[in-house]
Amino acid sequence: MNPVQKAIAEAKFSIPLEILQQAFAPIAVFGRPTALNIDSIIREKVIDSRVRVDCDLVGGTQLDIPLRGLTPEQVALPSGTPYSWALVYRIPMILTQNRIITRVLWIANTISPISGTYTYASYNGSALTNAAMGVMQSQAPIPSMSTARVDLISTNTIMISDTNQWPYDVTLRCFVENDHDMAQLPVGAYRHFAKLCVHAIKAYIYNSLVIKVNTAELQNGQELGRFKEVLDTYADANELYQTYLEDVWREVAAYADPVTSRDFMRYPIGAGV
């Protein structure tokens, strides 16, 4: 069971089936039933459309990507800027584990063999190799010369502004989007992801049904009773989602990513200095 499946299963335990069916029931096309079911609709309308997008914004997988072997394009910068030209790199998907770069942190002109090998090992290597490289990389020094003057200007395309002091042999530190099934999460983070998704699902249900329920009562005089009572308890679900995302999930995502977690542990004790 991956984290997305766990989240949907948890929603079924937390939300009455009748409410889930009302909010996520498959719609027949030309009178014919579709191949979609409640699980796939929840995933499409809530988890993929909202939760995974927000998880990419506050977390993700951190990678060190060596840019050696890539030919940059020189681009002239507008007059008045500190630098006259910049380097633009288009990074192949194979170097980012077939994921899209969501944030760039910095580049460094000191590349250790450990750092470069670790990036490729994380894509093609065995679990034992990845673990060994992770231990070796955790002992590697922090790059002695780096810059944050790097921008993400298009899909997997970056621009380095202060190129006067940089050779072409540099390493990019960046975040890439989460796996489609959030499969990179450790087991200990599953329940936190599930709780985040349940808040999002309840928020979607409330926004989708609250007007319909009130309209049914006003126009048809229907007494919805317990259904409406349960729905009303979801009124603050969106606020709970936002709070959990910022106060809990941001920290969970940081410690769930091995590189980010390693950096958090290194800086307080001055490792690599």
C-alpha positions in Angstrom: 0.0 0.0 0.0 1.5 3.4 -1.0 0.7 6.7 0.8 -2.1 7.7 -1.6 -3.9 4.4 -1.1 -3.5 4.7 2.6 -4.9 8.2 2.5 -8.0 7.1 0.6 -8.5 4.2 2.9 -8.3 6.5 5.9 -10.9 8.8 4.3 -13.3 5.9 4.1 -12.9 5.2 7.8 -13.4 8.9 8.7 -16.2 10.0 6.3 -19.6 8.2 6.0 -19.9 6.3 2.8 -23.1 8.1 1.8 -21.4 11.4 1.9 -18.5 10.1 -0.2 -20.9 8.7 -2.7 -22.7 12.0 -3.0 -19.5 14.0 -3.5 -17.5 11.6 -5.6 -20.1 9.4 -7.4 -19.0 8.5 -11.0 -21.1 10.3 -13.6 -22.5 8.2 -16.4 -21.5 9.3 -19.9 -24.4 9.1 -22.4 -26.2 6.8 -20.1 -23.3 4.4 -19.8 -21.3 3.8 -16.6 -17.7 4.9 -16.6 -14.6 3.0 -15.5 -14.0 5.5 -12.7 -14.8 4.7 -9.1 -14.9 6.7 -5.9 -11.2 6.0 -5.2 -10.0 7.3 -8.6 -12.2 10.3 -8.4 -11.0 11.3 -5.0 -7.4 10.9 -6.2 -8.1 13.0 -9.3 -10.1 15.8 -7.8 -8.4 16.2 -4.4 -5.1 14.4 -4.0 -3.6 15.1 -7.5 -5.3 18.5 -8.0 -4.5 19.9 -4.6 -2.6 17.9 -2.1 0.3 16.8 -4.3 0.6 20.3 -5.7 0.9 21.8 -2.2 3.3 19.0 -1.1 5.5 20.0 -4.0 5.5 23.6 -2.9 6.5 22.9 0.7 8.6 19.8 0.3 9.8 17.4 -2.4 12.9 15.5 -3.0 16.2 17.3 -2.7 18.9 16.4 -5.3 22.5 17.4 -6.1 22.7 17.4 -9.9 26.1 17.6 -11.5 25.9 19.8 -14.6 29.2 18.5 -16.1 28.8 17.4 -19.7 25.9 19.8 -20.3 26.5 22.6 -22.7 25.0 25.9 -21.4 23.7 28.7 -23.5 25.1 32.2 -23.0 22.4 34.9 -22.6 23.0 38.6 -22.5 21.5 40.4 -19.5 19.9 43.8 -19.5 22.1 46.8 -18.9 22.2 48.0 -15.3 22.3 44.5 -13.9 25.4 43.4 -11.9 26.5 40.9 -14.7 26.6 41.3 -18.4 25.6 37.7 -19.3 24.2 34.5 -17.8 24.4 30.8 -18.4 21.2 28.9 -19.2 21.2 25.1 -18.6 18.5 22.8 -19.8 18.6 19.7 -17.6 17.6 16.3 -19.0 14.8 14.5 -17.1 17.1 11.5 -16.5 19.2 13.6 -14.1 16.1 14.6 -12.1 14.7 11.0 -11.8 12.1 11.9 -14.5 10.6 14.6 -12.2 10.2 18.3 -12.7 12.3 20.8 -10.7 10.2 22.8 -8.4 12.8 25.0 -6.6 16.5 25.7 -7.0 18.6 26.5 -4.0 22.1 27.2 -5.1 25.0 26.0 -7.2 28.5 25.1 -6.2 31.8 24.9 -8.1 33.2 22.2 -5.9 32.0 18.7 -6.9 33.2 15.7 -5.0 33.0 12.3 -6.7 30.7 11.3 -3.9 28.1 14.0 -4.7 28.1 13.2 -8.5 27.9 9.5 -8.0 25.1 9.8 -5.4 22.9 11.6 -7.9 23.2 8.9 -10.5 23.0 6.1 -7.9 19.7 7.5 -6.6 18.3 6.8 -10.0 19.8 3.6 -11.1 21.6 2.1 -8.1 20.6 -0.6 -5.7 19.2 0.2 -2.3 22.5 -0.9 -0.7 24.5 1.4 -3.0 22.2 4.4 -2.3 22.5 3.8 1.4 26.3 3.7 1.2 26.5 6.8 -0.9 24.2 8.6 1.5 26.5 7.8 4.4 29.5 8.9 2.5 27.8 12.1 1.3 26.8 13.0 4.8 30.5 13.3 5.7 31.4 15.3 2.6 32.2 19.0 3.3 29.8 21.8 2.4 30.8 23.4 -0.9 33.4 26.1 -0.2 32.1 28.4 -2.9 28.4 28.6 -3.9 25.8 31.1 -5.0 22.1 31.5 -4.7 22.0 33.6 -7.9 20.3 30.9 -9.9 16.7 31.0 -11.1 14.3 28.5 -12.5 13.1 30.1 -15.7 11.2 27.2 -17.4 10.6 23.5 -17.0 13.9 22.0 -15.8 15.7 25.1 -17.2 17.9 27.3 -14.9 19.7 30.5 -15.4 22.9 31.3 -13.5 23.5 35.1 -13.2 26.9 35.6 -11.6 28.9 33.6 -14.1 32.1 35.6 -13.9 33.5 33.3 -11.2 32.0 30.0 -12.3 33.6 27.3 -14.4 31.3 25.0 -16.4 31.8 22.2 -13.9 29.2 22.9 -11.3 26.6 21.1 -9.2 23.0 22.3 -8.7 21.2 21.8 -5.4 17.4 21.7 -6.1 14.0 20.2 -5.2 12.1 18.1 -7.6 8.4 17.2 -7.4 7.2 14.3 -5.3 6.7 10.8 -6.8 3.2 10.4 -8.3 2.2 8.0 -5.6 4.3 9.8 -2.9 6.2 6.5 -2.8 9.4 8.3 -1.6 7.8 8.8 1.8 9.0 6.6 4.6 6.4 4.5 6.3 6.4 6.7 9.4 5.1 9.6 7.3 2.1 7.7 5.9 -0.3 8.6 8.6 0.6 12.3 8.5 0.0 12.4 4.7 -3.3 10.5 5.2 -4.4 13.1 7.8 -3.5 15.9 5.4 -5.5 14.3 2.6 -8.5 13.7 4.9 -8.7 17.4 5.7 -8.5 18.2 2.0 -11.2 15.6 1.1 -13.5 17.0 3.8 -12.9 20.6 2.5 -13.8 19.5 -1.0 -16.9 17.7 0.2 -18.1 20.8 2.1 -17.5 23.1 -0.8 -19.2 20.8 -3.2 -22.3 19.9 -1.2 -23.1 22.8 1.1 -25.0 24.8 -1.4 -26.8 21.8 -2.9 -27.9 20.7 0.5 -29.3 24.1 1.5 -31.0 24.5 -1.9 -32.7 21.1 -1.5 -34.0 22.1 1.9 -35.3 25.4 0.6 -36.8 24.4 -2.7 -38.0 20.8 -2.0 -38.6 21.0 1.7 -36.5 17.9 2.2 -35.4 17.1 5.8 -31.8 16.0 5.4 -31.2 15.6 9.1 -28.0 13.7 10.0 -26.5 14.2 6.5 -26.5 17.9 6.9 -25.3 17.7 10.5 -22.2 15.7 9.5 -21.6 18.0 6.5 -21.7 21.1 8.8 -18.8 19.6 10.9 -16.6 20.0 7.8 -17.0 23.7 7.6 -13.6 24.4 9.1 -11.9 21.6 7.1 -10.1 23.9 4.7 -8.7 26.0 7.6 -7.5 22.8 9.3 -5.9 21.7 6.0 -4.0 24.9 5.6 -2.9 24.8 9.3 -1.8 21.2 9.1 0.1 21.8 5.8 2.1 24.7 7.3 2.6 23.6 10.9 2.9 19.8 10.6 3.4 18.6 7.0 6.2 21.1 6.2 8.3 19.6 9.0 7.3 16.0 8.2 8.3 16.5 4.5 11.6 17.9 5.5 12.6 15.0 7.7 11.1 12.5 5.2 13.6 13.6 2.6 17.1 12.1 3.3 19.1 15.0 2.0 17.0 17.7 3.7 17.0 15.8 6.9 20.8 15.3 6.7 21.3 19.0 6.2 19.2 19.8 9.2 21.3 17.5 11.3 24.6 18.8 10.0 24.3 22.6 10.4 23.6 22.8 14.2 26.8 20.8 14.9 28.9 22.5 12.2 29.5 19.3 10.2 31.7 19.8 7.2 33.1 23.1 8.4 
